[in-house]
């Protein structure tokens, strides 16, 4: 019998599993610092973390603008 070629699952839909929410680095650090959203702008620890990570981690754009940070776009 000849060997079958190709992907036998071609054209079949992929199984859709449960959507697993992911936590961003920003959300992790906010939880670690025990900050509420109204404390974000006043937090010097969060601001320093954001300054170091603004070009590599997700940080809400409104927060960066409030602090006067510029973002280096790599697009």
N, CA, C and O atoms as a Tripos MOL2 file, in Angstrom:
@<TRIPOS>MOLECULE
protein
  300   299    75     0     0
PROTEIN
NO_CHARGES

@<TRIPOS>ATOM
      1 N           0.8390   -1.1770    0.0000 N.3       1 UNK1
      2 CA          0.0000    0.0000    0.0000 C.3       1 UNK1
      3 C           0.8850    1.2420    0.0000 C.2       1 UNK1
      4 O           1.8780    1.3030    0.7250 O.2       1 UNK1
      5 N           0.5280    2.2110   -0.7990 N.am      2 UNK2
      6 CA          1.3210    3.4230   -0.9400 C.3       2 UNK2
      7 C           1.1790    4.3080    0.3040 C.2       2 UNK2
      8 O           0.1230    4.3550    0.9360 O.2       2 UNK2
      9 N           2.2720    5.0070    0.6360 N.am      3 UNK3
     10 CA          2.2580    5.9050    1.7920 C.3       3 UNK3
     11 C           1.4350    7.1410    1.4510 C.2       3 UNK3
     12 O           1.6190    7.7420    0.3920 O.2       3 UNK3
     13 N           0.5350    7.5170    2.3410 N.am      4 UNK4
     14 CA         -0.2720    8.7150    2.1220 C.3       4 UNK4
     15 C           0.5620    9.9470    2.3920 C.2       4 UNK4
     16 O           1.3270    9.9910    3.3550 O.2       4 UNK4
     17 N           0.4140   10.9470    1.5410 N.am      5 UNK5
     18 CA          1.1880   12.1700    1.6770 C.3       5 UNK5
     19 C           0.3060   13.2810    2.1900 C.2       5 UNK5
     20 O          -0.9110   13.2500    2.0070 O.2       5 UNK5
     21 N           0.9130   14.2680    2.8360 N.am      6 UNK6
     22 CA          0.1810   15.4510    3.2690 C.3       6 UNK6
     23 C          -0.3620   15.3320    4.6850 C.2       6 UNK6
     24 O          -0.2160   14.3070    5.3510 O.2       6 UNK6
     25 N          -0.9720   16.3770    5.1050 N.am      7 UNK7
     26 CA         -1.5280   16.4680    6.4450 C.3       7 UNK7
     27 C          -2.9670   15.9520    6.4260 C.2       7 UNK7
     28 O          -3.8160   16.5370    5.7540 O.2       7 UNK7
     29 N          -3.2560   14.8770    7.1440 N.am      8 UNK8
     30 CA         -4.6150   14.3400    7.1210 C.3       8 UNK8
     31 C          -5.6380   15.2730    7.7790 C.2       8 UNK8
     32 O          -6.8420   15.1140    7.5760 O.2       8 UNK8
     33 N          -5.1720   16.2250    8.5500 N.am      9 UNK9
     34 CA         -6.0810   17.1570    9.2220 C.3       9 UNK9
     35 C          -6.2830   18.4660    8.4510 C.2       9 UNK9
     36 O          -6.9460   19.3820    8.9380 O.2       9 UNK9
     37 N          -5.7170   18.5460    7.2640 N.am     10 UNK10
     38 CA         -5.8470   19.7550    6.4600 C.3      10 UNK10
     39 C          -7.3130   19.9980    6.1420 C.2      10 UNK10
     40 O          -8.0180   19.0960    5.6890 O.2      10 UNK10
     41 N          -7.7620   21.2110    6.3790 N.am     11 UNK11
     42 CA         -9.1470   21.5510    6.0900 C.3      11 UNK11
     43 C         -10.0960   21.3130    7.2390 C.2      11 UNK11
     44 O         -11.2430   21.7570    7.1870 O.2      11 UNK11
     45 N          -9.6570   20.6300    8.2650 N.am     12 UNK12
     46 CA        -10.4990   20.4010    9.4450 C.3      12 UNK12
     47 C         -10.2620   21.5480   10.4270 C.2      12 UNK12
     48 O          -9.1270   21.9870   10.6130 O.2      12 UNK12
     49 N         -11.3280   22.0270   11.0480 N.am     13 UNK13
     50 CA        -11.1370   23.1160   12.0140 C.3      13 UNK13
     51 C         -10.3550   22.6270   13.2290 C.2      13 UNK13
     52 O         -10.4800   21.4780   13.6540 O.2      13 UNK13
     53 N          -9.5500   23.5280   13.7720 N.am     14 UNK14
     54 CA         -8.8040   23.1810   14.9810 C.3      14 UNK14
     55 C          -9.7550   23.2040   16.1640 C.2      14 UNK14
     56 O         -10.6670   24.0290   16.2130 O.2      14 UNK14
     57 N          -9.5520   22.3140   17.1060 N.am     15 UNK15
     58 CA        -10.4320   22.3340   18.2820 C.3      15 UNK15
     59 C         -10.2330   23.6330   19.0610 C.2      15 UNK15
     60 O          -9.1070   24.0850   19.2680 O.2      15 UNK15
     61 N         -11.3270   24.2080   19.4760 N.am     16 UNK16
     62 CA        -11.2760   25.4610   20.2300 C.3      16 UNK16
     63 C         -11.4030   25.1200   21.7080 C.2      16 UNK16
     64 O         -12.4310   24.6140   22.1580 O.2      16 UNK16
     65 N         -10.3660   25.4010   22.4350 N.am     17 UNK17
     66 CA        -10.3690   25.1260   23.8600 C.3      17 UNK17
     67 C         -10.8120   26.3460   24.6360 C.2      17 UNK17
     68 O         -11.1680   27.3710   24.0530 O.2      17 UNK17
     69 N         -10.7900   26.2350   25.9220 N.am     18 UNK18
     70 CA        -11.1740   27.3910   26.7420 C.3      18 UNK18
     71 C         -10.1630   28.5250   26.5930 C.2      18 UNK18
     72 O          -8.9610   28.2930   26.4690 O.2      18 UNK18
     73 N         -10.6680   29.7380   26.6080 N.am     19 UNK19
     74 CA         -9.8070   30.9080   26.5050 C.3      19 UNK19
     75 C          -9.1900   31.1500   27.8900 C.2      19 UNK19
     76 O          -9.8930   31.3410   28.8820 O.2      19 UNK19
     77 N          -7.8880   31.1360   27.9190 N.am     20 UNK20
     78 CA         -7.1740   31.3260   29.1750 C.3      20 UNK20
     79 C          -6.7040   32.7780   29.2410 C.2      20 UNK20
     80 O          -5.8930   33.2070   28.4200 O.2      20 UNK20
     81 N          -7.2110   33.5310   30.2140 N.am     21 UNK21
     82 CA         -6.7770   34.9290   30.3060 C.3      21 UNK21
     83 C          -5.3130   35.0020   30.7220 C.2      21 UNK21
     84 O          -4.8450   34.2220   31.5510 O.2      21 UNK21
     85 N          -4.6080   35.9480   30.1310 N.am     22 UNK22
     86 CA         -3.2070   36.1390   30.4960 C.3      22 UNK22
     87 C          -3.0750   37.4180   31.3090 C.2      22 UNK22
     88 O          -3.8190   38.3770   31.1080 O.2      22 UNK22
     89 N          -2.1480   37.4180   32.2000 N.am     23 UNK23
     90 CA         -1.8910   38.5760   33.0550 C.3      23 UNK23
     91 C          -0.6430   39.2660   32.5200 C.2      23 UNK23
     92 O           0.3890   38.6250   32.3230 O.2      23 UNK23
     93 N          -0.7370   40.5780   32.2850 N.am     24 UNK24
     94 CA          0.4050   41.3210   31.7700 C.3      24 UNK24
     95 C           1.4040   41.5950   32.8910 C.2      24 UNK24
     96 O           1.0770   41.4830   34.0720 O.2      24 UNK24
     97 N           2.6130   41.9520   32.5060 N.am     25 UNK25
     98 CA          3.6360   42.3090   33.4870 C.3      25 UNK25
     99 C           3.1840   43.5120   34.3070 C.2      25 UNK25
    100 O           3.4540   43.5940   35.5060 O.2      25 UNK25
    101 N           2.4920   44.4470   33.6530 N.am     26 UNK26
    102 CA          1.9860   45.6270   34.3460 C.3      26 UNK26
    103 C           1.0100   45.2110   35.4480 C.2      26 UNK26
    104 O           1.0920   45.7020   36.5730 O.2      26 UNK26
    105 N           0.0920   44.3080   35.1220 N.am     27 UNK27
    106 CA         -0.8750   43.8500   36.1210 C.3      27 UNK27
    107 C          -0.1880   43.1050   37.2640 C.2      27 UNK27
    108 O          -0.5910   43.2260   38.4210 O.2      27 UNK27
    109 N           0.8390   42.3440   36.9400 N.am     28 UNK28
    110 CA          1.5810   41.6260   37.9810 C.3      28 UNK28
    111 C           2.2800   42.5970   38.9270 C.2      28 UNK28
    112 O           2.2410   42.4160   40.1440 O.2      28 UNK28
    113 N           2.9150   43.6210   38.3770 N.am     29 UNK29
    114 CA          3.6630   44.5540   39.2210 C.3      29 UNK29
    115 C           2.7290   45.4050   40.0600 C.2      29 UNK29
    116 O           3.0460   45.7390   41.2010 O.2      29 UNK29
    117 N           1.5690   45.7620   39.4950 N.am     30 UNK30
    118 CA          0.5750   46.5340   40.2410 C.3      30 UNK30
    119 C           0.0760   45.7200   41.4280 C.2      30 UNK30
    120 O          -0.1040   46.2460   42.5260 O.2      30 UNK30
    121 N          -0.1430   44.4320   41.1920 N.am     31 UNK31
    122 CA         -0.5850   43.5510   42.2900 C.3      31 UNK31
    123 C           0.5170   43.4050   43.3380 C.2      31 UNK31
    124 O           0.2480   43.4120   44.5390 O.2      31 UNK31
    125 N           1.7590   43.2720   42.8710 N.am     32 UNK32
    126 CA          2.8970   43.1440   43.7880 C.3      32 UNK32
    127 C           3.0510   44.3990   44.6550 C.2      32 UNK32
    128 O           3.3430   44.3050   45.8470 O.2      32 UNK32
    129 N           2.8540   45.5710   44.0460 N.am     33 UNK33
    130 CA          2.9650   46.8370   44.7720 C.3      33 UNK33
    131 C           1.7000   47.1750   45.5560 C.2      33 UNK33
    132 O           1.6810   48.1490   46.3090 O.2      33 UNK33
    133 N           0.6250   46.3630   45.3830 N.am     34 UNK34
    134 CA         -0.6570   46.5680   46.0780 C.3      34 UNK34
    135 C          -1.2380   47.9570   45.7920 C.2      34 UNK34
    136 O          -1.5970   48.7000   46.7050 O.2      34 UNK34
    137 N          -1.3200   48.2860   44.4980 N.am     35 UNK35
    138 CA         -1.8210   49.5920   44.0860 C.3      35 UNK35
    139 C          -3.2380   49.4810   43.5320 C.2      35 UNK35
    140 O          -3.6010   48.4780   42.9180 O.2      35 UNK35
    141 N          -4.0240   50.5140   43.7560 N.am     36 UNK36
    142 CA         -5.3330   50.6250   43.1340 C.3      36 UNK36
    143 C          -5.1810   51.5950   41.9570 C.2      36 UNK36
    144 O          -4.2270   52.3730   41.9190 O.2      36 UNK36
    145 N          -6.1190   51.5550   40.9910 N.am     37 UNK37
    146 CA         -5.9660   52.4220   39.8150 C.3      37 UNK37
    147 C          -5.7950   53.9070   40.1350 C.2      37 UNK37
    148 O          -5.0970   54.6080   39.4020 O.2      37 UNK37
    149 N          -6.4060   54.4000   41.1980 N.am     38 UNK38
    150 CA         -6.2390   55.8230   41.5220 C.3      38 UNK38
    151 C          -4.8680   56.1310   42.1260 C.2      38 UNK38
    152 O          -4.5180   57.3010   42.2850 O.2      38 UNK38
    153 N          -4.0920   55.1110   42.4620 N.am     39 UNK39
    154 CA         -2.7510   55.3090   43.0210 C.3      39 UNK39
    155 C          -1.6450   55.2010   41.9660 C.2      39 UNK39
    156 O          -0.4880   55.5070   42.2520 O.2      39 UNK39
    157 N          -1.9900   54.7710   40.7600 N.am     40 UNK40
    158 CA         -0.9830   54.5340   39.7280 C.3      40 UNK40
    159 C          -0.1180   55.7610   39.4610 C.2      40 UNK40
    160 O           1.1090   55.6660   39.4920 O.2      40 UNK40
    161 N          -0.7330   56.9030   39.2030 N.am     41 UNK41
    162 CA          0.0180   58.1000   38.8130 C.3      41 UNK41
    163 C           0.9240   58.5850   39.9350 C.2      41 UNK41
    164 O           2.0160   59.0850   39.6680 O.2      41 UNK41
    165 N           0.4930   58.4480   41.1850 N.am     42 UNK42
    166 CA          1.2750   58.9540   42.3230 C.3      42 UNK42
    167 C           2.3830   58.0000   42.7750 C.2      42 UNK42
    168 O           3.2490   58.3960   43.5550 O.2      42 UNK42
    169 N           2.3710   56.7620   42.3060 N.am     43 UNK43
    170 CA          3.3340   55.7720   42.7730 C.3      43 UNK43
    171 C           4.7070   55.9890   42.1200 C.2      43 UNK43
    172 O           4.8470   55.8960   40.9000 O.2      43 UNK43
    173 N           5.7030   56.2760   42.9450 N.am     44 UNK44
    174 CA          7.0600   56.4660   42.4150 C.3      44 UNK44
    175 C           7.6840   55.1280   42.0240 C.2      44 UNK44
    176 O           8.4670   55.0680   41.0750 O.2      44 UNK44
    177 N           7.3460   54.0470   42.7450 N.am     45 UNK45
    178 CA          7.8780   52.7160   42.4000 C.3      45 UNK45
    179 C           7.3560   52.2700   41.0360 C.2      45 UNK45
    180 O           8.1090   51.7440   40.2170 O.2      45 UNK45
    181 N           6.0610   52.4840   40.7980 N.am     46 UNK46
    182 CA          5.4800   52.0940   39.5140 C.3      46 UNK46
    183 C           6.0440   52.9590   38.3920 C.2      46 UNK46
    184 O           6.3140   52.4690   37.2960 O.2      46 UNK46
    185 N           6.2160   54.2310   38.6690 N.am     47 UNK47
    186 CA          6.7700   55.1320   37.6510 C.3      47 UNK47
    187 C           8.1900   54.7170   37.2760 C.2      47 UNK47
    188 O           8.5410   54.7210   36.0960 O.2      47 UNK47
    189 N           9.0010   54.3640   38.2550 N.am     48 UNK48
    190 CA         10.3720   53.9300   37.9860 C.3      48 UNK48
    191 C          10.3700   52.6210   37.1930 C.2      48 UNK48
    192 O          11.1450   52.4700   36.2480 O.2      48 UNK48
    193 N           9.5080   51.6760   37.5710 N.am     49 UNK49
    194 CA          9.3910   50.4140   36.8380 C.3      49 UNK49
    195 C           8.9710   50.6960   35.3870 C.2      49 UNK49
    196 O           9.5100   50.1000   34.4550 O.2      49 UNK49
    197 N           8.0140   51.5990   35.2060 N.am     50 UNK50
    198 CA          7.5270   51.9490   33.8690 C.3      50 UNK50
    199 C           8.6310   52.6210   33.0490 C.2      50 UNK50
    200 O           8.7550   52.3680   31.8510 O.2      50 UNK50
    201 N           9.4300   53.4740   33.6900 N.am     51 UNK51
    202 CA         10.5210   54.1390   32.9730 C.3      51 UNK51
    203 C          11.5120   53.1070   32.4330 C.2      51 UNK51
    204 O          11.9730   53.2240   31.2980 O.2      51 UNK51
    205 N          11.8380   52.0990   33.2430 N.am     52 UNK52
    206 CA         12.7890   51.0650   32.8140 C.3      52 UNK52
    207 C          12.2020   50.1290   31.7510 C.2      52 UNK52
    208 O          12.9360   49.6090   30.9110 O.2      52 UNK52
    209 N          10.8930   49.9150   31.7850 N.am     53 UNK53
    210 CA         10.2790   48.8970   30.9380 C.3      53 UNK53
    211 C           9.3210   49.4350   29.8800 C.2      53 UNK53
    212 O           8.6120   48.6540   29.2450 O.2      53 UNK53
    213 N           9.2820   50.7350   29.6780 N.am     54 UNK54
    214 CA          8.2750   51.3290   28.7980 C.3      54 UNK54
    215 C           8.3680   50.8750   27.3530 C.2      54 UNK54
    216 O           7.3690   50.9120   26.6350 O.2      54 UNK54
    217 N           9.5350   50.4500   26.9110 N.am     55 UNK55
    218 CA          9.6850   50.0270   25.5210 C.3      55 UNK55
    219 C           9.6230   48.5140   25.3390 C.2      55 UNK55
    220 O           9.7050   48.0240   24.2130 O.2      55 UNK55
    221 N           9.4790   47.7690   26.4320 N.am     56 UNK56
    222 CA          9.4420   46.3130   26.3000 C.3      56 UNK56
    223 C           8.2300   45.6560   26.9490 C.2      56 UNK56
    224 O           7.9220   44.5070   26.6330 O.2      56 UNK56
    225 N           7.5430   46.3420   27.8370 N.am     57 UNK57
    226 CA          6.3850   45.7790   28.5300 C.3      57 UNK57
    227 C           5.1510   46.6280   28.2410 C.2      57 UNK57
    228 O           5.2470   47.7980   27.8730 O.2      57 UNK57
    229 N           3.9730   45.9910   28.4200 N.am     58 UNK58
    230 CA          2.7260   46.7420   28.2530 C.3      58 UNK58
    231 C           2.5320   47.6570   29.4560 C.2      58 UNK58
    232 O           2.5600   47.2120   30.6030 O.2      58 UNK58
    233 N           2.3360   48.9370   29.1730 N.am     59 UNK59
    234 CA          1.9860   49.9380   30.1770 C.3      59 UNK59
    235 C           0.9040   50.7890   29.5340 C.2      59 UNK59
    236 O           1.0840   51.2470   28.4060 O.2      59 UNK59
    237 N          -0.2200   51.0160   30.2170 N.am     60 UNK60
    238 CA         -1.2980   51.7950   29.6090 C.3      60 UNK60
    239 C          -0.7940   53.1310   29.0680 C.2      60 UNK60
    240 O          -0.0720   53.8650   29.7430 O.2      60 UNK60
    241 N          -1.1910   53.4220   27.8390 N.am     61 UNK61
    242 CA         -0.7060   54.6250   27.1620 C.3      61 UNK61
    243 C          -1.0740   55.8990   27.9210 C.2      61 UNK61
    244 O          -0.2850   56.8430   27.9700 O.2      61 UNK61
    245 N          -2.2660   55.9250   28.5100 N.am     62 UNK62
    246 CA         -2.6970   57.1130   29.2550 C.3      62 UNK62
    247 C          -1.7680   57.3770   30.4470 C.2      62 UNK62
    248 O          -1.5060   58.5300   30.7900 O.2      62 UNK62
    249 N          -1.2810   56.3240   31.0630 N.am     63 UNK63
    250 CA         -0.3660   56.4630   32.1980 C.3      63 UNK63
    251 C           0.9840   57.0050   31.7320 C.2      63 UNK63
    252 O           1.5650   57.8770   32.3780 O.2      63 UNK63
    253 N           1.4750   56.4900   30.6190 N.am     64 UNK64
    254 CA          2.7430   56.9960   30.0790 C.3      64 UNK64
    255 C           2.6270   58.4730   29.7140 C.2      64 UNK64
    256 O           3.5410   59.2580   29.9670 O.2      64 UNK64
    257 N           1.5010   58.8400   29.1220 N.am     65 UNK65
    258 CA          1.2820   60.2480   28.7720 C.3      65 UNK65
    259 C           1.2010   61.1180   30.0240 C.2      65 UNK65
    260 O           1.7300   62.2300   30.0400 O.2      65 UNK65
    261 N           0.5470   60.6250   31.0680 N.am     66 UNK66
    262 CA          0.4290   61.3910   32.3120 C.3      66 UNK66
    263 C           1.7980   61.6460   32.9300 C.2      66 UNK66
    264 O           2.0230   62.6920   33.5380 O.2      66 UNK66
    265 N           2.7090   60.6950   32.7750 N.am     67 UNK67
    266 CA          4.0630   60.8420   33.3050 C.3      67 UNK67
    267 C           4.9830   61.5640   32.3280 C.2      67 UNK67
    268 O           6.1100   61.9010   32.6890 O.2      67 UNK67
    269 N           4.5390   61.8040   31.1200 N.am     68 UNK68
    270 CA          5.3590   62.4910   30.1290 C.3      68 UNK68
    271 C           6.3950   61.6290   29.4510 C.2      68 UNK68
    272 O           7.3760   62.1530   28.9220 O.2      68 UNK68
    273 N           6.2080   60.3100   29.4480 N.am     69 UNK69
    274 CA          7.1550   59.3940   28.8110 C.3      69 UNK69
    275 C           6.8520   59.3050   27.3250 C.2      69 UNK69
    276 O           5.6940   59.3430   26.9100 O.2      69 UNK69
    277 N           7.9130   59.1840   26.5260 N.am     70 UNK70
    278 CA          7.7650   58.9540   25.1040 C.3      70 UNK70
    279 C           8.0530   57.4870   24.8320 C.2      70 UNK70
    280 O           8.9020   56.8810   25.4870 O.2      70 UNK70
    281 N           7.3460   56.9200   23.8660 N.am     71 UNK71
    282 CA          7.4910   55.5110   23.5490 C.3      71 UNK71
    283 C           8.2500   55.3800   22.2510 C.2      71 UNK71
    284 O           7.9590   56.0820   21.2830 O.2      71 UNK71
    285 N           9.2390   54.4700   22.2230 N.am     72 UNK72
    286 CA          9.9760   54.1820   20.9960 C.3      72 UNK72
    287 C           9.2030   53.1200   20.2340 C.2      72 UNK72
    288 O           9.1130   51.9770   20.6830 O.2      72 UNK72
    289 N           8.6510   53.4790   19.1030 N.am     73 UNK73
    290 CA          7.8710   52.5430   18.3090 C.3      73 UNK73
    291 C           8.8020   51.7180   17.4260 C.2      73 UNK73
    292 O           9.6860   52.2620   16.7640 O.2      73 UNK73
    293 N           8.6000   50.4030   17.4210 N.am     74 UNK74
    294 CA          9.4130   49.5210   16.5990 C.3      74 UNK74
    295 C           8.6290   49.0030   15.4090 C.2      74 UNK74
    296 O           9.0830   48.0880   14.7220 O.2      74 UNK74
    297 N           7.4690   49.5690   15.1550 N.am     75 UNK75
    298 CA          6.6460   49.0840   14.0320 C.3      75 UNK75
    299 C           7.1500   49.6070   12.7260 C.2      75 UNK75
    300 O           6.5810   49.3030   11.6780 O.2      75 UNK75
@<TRIPOS>BOND
     1     1     2 1
     2     2     3 1
     3     3     4 2
     4     3     5 am
     5     5     6 1
     6     6     7 1
     7     7     8 2
     8     7     9 am
     9     9    10 1
    10    10    11 1
    11    11    12 2
    12    11    13 am
    13    13    14 1
    14    14    15 1
    15    15    16 2
    16    15    17 am
    17    17    18 1
    18    18    19 1
    19    19    20 2
    20    19    21 am
    21    21    22 1
    22    22    23 1
    23    23    24 2
    24    23    25 am
    25    25    26 1
    26    26    27 1
    27    27    28 2
    28    27    29 am
    29    29    30 1
    30    30    31 1
    31    31    32 2
    32    31    33 am
    33    33    34 1
    34    34    35 1
    35    35    36 2
    36    35    37 am
    37    37    38 1
    38    38    39 1
    39    39    40 2
    40    39    41 am
    41    41    42 1
    42    42    43 1
    43    43    44 2
    44    43    45 am
    45    45    46 1
    46    46    47 1
    47    47    48 2
    48    47    49 am
    49    49    50 1
    50    50    51 1
    51    51    52 2
    52    51    53 am
    53    53    54 1
    54    54    55 1
    55    55    56 2
    56    55    57 am
    57    57    58 1
    58    58    59 1
    59    59    60 2
    60    59    61 am
    61    61    62 1
    62    62    63 1
    63    63    64 2
    64    63    65 am
    65    65    66 1
    66    66    67 1
    67    67    68 2
    68    67    69 am
    69    69    70 1
    70    70    71 1
    71    71    72 2
    72    71    73 am
    73    73    74 1
    74    74    75 1
    75    75    76 2
    76    75    77 am
    77    77    78 1
    78    78    79 1
    79    79    80 2
    80    79    81 am
    81    81    82 1
    82    82    83 1
    83    83    84 2
    84    83    85 am
    85    85    86 1
    86    86    87 1
    87    87    88 2
    88    87    89 am
    89    89    90 1
    90    90    91 1
    91    91    92 2
    92    91    93 am
    93    93    94 1
    94    94    95 1
    95    95    96 2
    96    95    97 am
    97    97    98 1
    98    98    99 1
    99    99   100 2
   100    99   101 am
   101   101   102 1
   102   102   103 1
   103   103   104 2
   104   103   105 am
   105   105   106 1
   106   106   107 1
   107   107   108 2
   108   107   109 am
   109   109   110 1
   110   110   111 1
   111   111   112 2
   112   111   113 am
   113   113   114 1
   114   114   115 1
   115   115   116 2
   116   115   117 am
   117   117   118 1
   118   118   119 1
   119   119   120 2
   120   119   121 am
   121   121   122 1
   122   122   123 1
   123   123   124 2
   124   123   125 am
   125   125   126 1
   126   126   127 1
   127   127   128 2
   128   127   129 am
   129   129   130 1
   130   130   131 1
   131   131   132 2
   132   131   133 am
   133   133   134 1
   134   134   135 1
   135   135   136 2
   136   135   137 am
   137   137   138 1
   138   138   139 1
   139   139   140 2
   140   139   141 am
   141   141   142 1
   142   142   143 1
   143   143   144 2
   144   143   145 am
   145   145   146 1
   146   146   147 1
   147   147   148 2
   148   147   149 am
   149   149   150 1
   150   150   151 1
   151   151   152 2
   152   151   153 am
   153   153   154 1
   154   154   155 1
   155   155   156 2
   156   155   157 am
   157   157   158 1
   158   158   159 1
   159   159   160 2
   160   159   161 am
   161   161   162 1
   162   162   163 1
   163   163   164 2
   164   163   165 am
   165   165   166 1
   166   166   167 1
   167   167   168 2
   168   167   169 am
   169   169   170 1
   170   170   171 1
   171   171   172 2
   172   171   173 am
   173   173   174 1
   174   174   175 1
   175   175   176 2
   176   175   177 am
   177   177   178 1
   178   178   179 1
   179   179   180 2
   180   179   181 am
   181   181   182 1
   182   182   183 1
   183   183   184 2
   184   183   185 am
   185   185   186 1
   186   186   187 1
   187   187   188 2
   188   187   189 am
   189   189   190 1
   190   190   191 1
   191   191   192 2
   192   191   193 am
   193   193   194 1
   194   194   195 1
   195   195   196 2
   196   195   197 am
   197   197   198 1
   198   198   199 1
   199   199   200 2
   200   199   201 am
   201   201   202 1
   202   202   203 1
   203   203   204 2
   204   203   205 am
   205   205   206 1
   206   206   207 1
   207   207   208 2
   208   207   209 am
   209   209   210 1
   210   210   211 1
   211   211   212 2
   212   211   213 am
   213   213   214 1
   214   214   215 1
   215   215   216 2
   216   215   217 am
   217   217   218 1
   218   218   219 1
   219   219   220 2
   220   219   221 am
   221   221   222 1
   222   222   223 1
   223   223   224 2
   224   223   225 am
   225   225   226 1
   226   226   227 1
   227   227   228 2
   228   227   229 am
   229   229   230 1
   230   230   231 1
   231   231   232 2
   232   231   233 am
   233   233   234 1
   234   234   235 1
   235   235   236 2
   236   235   237 am
   237   237   238 1
   238   238   239 1
   239   239   240 2
   240   239   241 am
   241   241   242 1
   242   242   243 1
   243   243   244 2
   244   243   245 am
   245   245   246 1
   246   246   247 1
   247   247   248 2
   248   247   249 am
   249   249   250 1
   250   250   251 1
   251   251   252 2
   252   251   253 am
   253   253   254 1
   254   254   255 1
   255   255   256 2
   256   255   257 am
   257   257   258 1
   258   258   259 1
   259   259   260 2
   260   259   261 am
   261   261   262 1
   262   262   263 1
   263   263   264 2
   264   263   265 am
   265   265   266 1
   266   266   267 1
   267   267   268 2
   268   267   269 am
   269   269   270 1
   270   270   271 1
   271   271   272 2
   272   271   273 am
   273   273   274 1
   274   274   275 1
   275   275   276 2
   276   275   277 am
   277   277   278 1
   278   278   279 1
   279   279   280 2
   280   279   281 am
   281   281   282 1
   282   282   283 1
   283   283   284 2
   284   283   285 am
   285   285   286 1
   286   286   287 1
   287   287   288 2
   288   287   289 am
   289   289   290 1
   290   290   291 1
   291   291   292 2
   292   291   293 am
   293   293   294 1
   294   294   295 1
   295   295   296 2
   296   295   297 am
   297   297   298 1
   298   298   299 1
   299   299   300 2
@<TRIPOS>SUBSTRUCTURE
     1 UNK1         2 RESIDUE 1 A UNK
     2 UNK2         6 RESIDUE 1 A UNK
     3 UNK3        10 RESIDUE 1 A UNK
     4 UNK4        14 RESIDUE 1 A UNK
     5 UNK5        18 RESIDUE 1 A UNK
     6 UNK6        22 RESIDUE 1 A UNK
     7 UNK7        26 RESIDUE 1 A UNK
     8 UNK8        30 RESIDUE 1 A UNK
     9 UNK9        34 RESIDUE 1 A UNK
    10 UNK10       38 RESIDUE 1 A UNK
    11 UNK11       42 RESIDUE 1 A UNK
    12 UNK12       46 RESIDUE 1 A UNK
    13 UNK13       50 RESIDUE 1 A UNK
    14 UNK14       54 RESIDUE 1 A UNK
    15 UNK15       58 RESIDUE 1 A UNK
    16 UNK16       62 RESIDUE 1 A UNK
    17 UNK17       66 RESIDUE 1 A UNK
    18 UNK18       70 RESIDUE 1 A UNK
    19 UNK19       74 RESIDUE 1 A UNK
    20 UNK20       78 RESIDUE 1 A UNK
    21 UNK21       82 RESIDUE 1 A UNK
    22 UNK22       86 RESIDUE 1 A UNK
    23 UNK23       90 RESIDUE 1 A UNK
    24 UNK24       94 RESIDUE 1 A UNK
    25 UNK25       98 RESIDUE 1 A UNK
    26 UNK26      102 RESIDUE 1 A UNK
    27 UNK27      106 RESIDUE 1 A UNK
    28 UNK28      110 RESIDUE 1 A UNK
    29 UNK29      114 RESIDUE 1 A UNK
    30 UNK30      118 RESIDUE 1 A UNK
    31 UNK31      122 RESIDUE 1 A UNK
    32 UNK32      126 RESIDUE 1 A UNK
    33 UNK33      130 RESIDUE 1 A UNK
    34 UNK34      134 RESIDUE 1 A UNK
    35 UNK35      138 RESIDUE 1 A UNK
    36 UNK36      142 RESIDUE 1 A UNK
    37 UNK37      146 RESIDUE 1 A UNK
    38 UNK38      150 RESIDUE 1 A UNK
    39 UNK39      154 RESIDUE 1 A UNK
    40 UNK40      158 RESIDUE 1 A UNK
    41 UNK41      162 RESIDUE 1 A UNK
    42 UNK42      166 RESIDUE 1 A UNK
    43 UNK43      170 RESIDUE 1 A UNK
    44 UNK44      174 RESIDUE 1 A UNK
    45 UNK45      178 RESIDUE 1 A UNK
    46 UNK46      182 RESIDUE 1 A UNK
    47 UNK47      186 RESIDUE 1 A UNK
    48 UNK48      190 RESIDUE 1 A UNK
    49 UNK49      194 RESIDUE 1 A UNK
    50 UNK50      198 RESIDUE 1 A UNK
    51 UNK51      202 RESIDUE 1 A UNK
    52 UNK52      206 RESIDUE 1 A UNK
    53 UNK53      210 RESIDUE 1 A UNK
    54 UNK54      214 RESIDUE 1 A UNK
    55 UNK55      218 RESIDUE 1 A UNK
    56 UNK56      222 RESIDUE 1 A UNK
    57 UNK57      226 RESIDUE 1 A UNK
    58 UNK58      230 RESIDUE 1 A UNK
    59 UNK59      234 RESIDUE 1 A UNK
    60 UNK60      238 RESIDUE 1 A UNK
    61 UNK61      242 RESIDUE 1 A UNK
    62 UNK62      246 RESIDUE 1 A UNK
    63 UNK63      250 RESIDUE 1 A UNK
    64 UNK64      254 RESIDUE 1 A UNK
    65 UNK65      258 RESIDUE 1 A UNK
    66 UNK66      262 RESIDUE 1 A UNK
    67 UNK67      266 RESIDUE 1 A UNK
    68 UNK68      270 RESIDUE 1 A UNK
    69 UNK69      274 RESIDUE 1 A UNK
    70 UNK70      278 RESIDUE 1 A UNK
    71 UNK71      282 RESIDUE 1 A UNK
    72 UNK72      286 RESIDUE 1 A UNK
    73 UNK73      290 RESIDUE 1 A UNK
    74 UNK74      294 RESIDUE 1 A UNK
    75 UNK75      298 RESIDUE 1 A UNK
